[in-house]
Amino acid sequence: MAEDPTTARQQSLPPDDPQRYLTVARPNEDEGLPHFGLVGDTYTVLVSGNDTDGKYTLIDMHVPPGGGPPTHRHDFEEMFTVLEGEVELSFRGERLVAKAGETINVPANAPHGFHNGSSEAVRLLCLCAPSGQEEFFAEVGQPVTSRIEPPPALDEESQAAFIKKTKSLAPEYRTQLLLP
């Protein structure tokens, strides 16, 4: 016998978990937020998996002209809202431009990347579900002190070491870099 569909809607909610706290992120003011320089961009973790019981991560991305990651894919959902500027996106080999106020959802496992082809910095809000992407950025990125501070430039040897480290850690974080 099939379950009555109204029964599922009438089930009670679990009790509040007092071990979890409200998270308030002020990226321009809060010096305690982690900022990571990565591929020339600066990523600020606003809400981590520790804050959401692993359900999602929210990252503020400052992408200078010419910035953005190479094409990659991962087994988690990723959504971007363009807060300032416009960004060029690739999705399964197709190109599109997203402008301020627009939101893009990237399904898990789909090859994608983005690039700032403009002369102005772009600001993106990135939500990853479930969490974990912030841990990858912490392992491969370079800590910086603010939301818009660029990472230090890497010489050729440091760039090669960064790429090697990123490639070796990517599978641990359910990510595949699709480098040429």
Secondary structure, 3 states (H helix, E strand, C coil): CCCCHHHHHHCCCCCCCCCCCCCCCCCCCCCCCCEEEECCEEEEEEECHHHHCCCCEEEEEEECCCCCCCCEEECCEEEEEEEECEEEEEECCEEEEEECCCEEEECCCCCEEEECCCCCCEEEEEEEECCCHHHHHHHHCEEECCCCCCCCCCCHHHHHHHHHHHHHHHHHHCEEECCC
